[in-house]
Amino acid sequence: MLTVNTCLGVYDHLKFNYKGIICLQSTLAWGFVAVFIFGFLNKFVERFVFSIDYRIASVMAMILVFSYTADFMQSFSESLNMQNMDIRAEMRKFIKMFHR
């Protein structure tokens, strides 16, 4: 899982880099990949998607929406529980400070 301030690539050793986070070579490579995906693969994906029966696509869409909603609700609930645990720990520290 990626976190904030995670560096996926270090390009300090390459020429034409900007602060070691981006370089000309990788930018050009990703540009060619994007042209390939949108120019070539997109046609096949579009044909496949349009070939799916409407009823099957509707059921698949509903399953995806429900699964994303359930995942969000679980993640949100876990986040609230973690925040509550942090608040309780801070309150215990505060109370112990005055019980000395």
C-alpha positions, 0 to 999 in steps of 0.5 A, a space after each residue: 500500500 502506498 503512503 503519503 510521501 512515497 517515492 515510486 522512482 528515484 531518477 537522480 542518477 539519470 540525465 534531464 531529471 527534475 529533483 530526482 522525481 521525474 526524468 525525460 526517459 520515463 516521461 517519454 516511455 509513459 507517453 508511448 505507453 499511453 498512445 499505445 493504450 488509447 490508440 490500440 487497446 482502446 478499440 478492443 476494450 470498446 468492442 468487448 464492452 459493447 458486446 456485453 449483454 445489457 442485463 449482464 452489464 447492469 448486474 455487474 455494475 450493481 455488484 461493483 457499486 455495492 462492493 465499493 460502497 461496502 468497502 468504503 463503509 468498512 474503511 470509514 468505520 475502521 478509520 473512526 475506530 482508530 481515531 477514537 482509540 487515539 483520542 482515548 489514549 490522549 485522554 488517558 495521558 492527560 488524566 495521568 498527568 493530573 493524578 500525580 
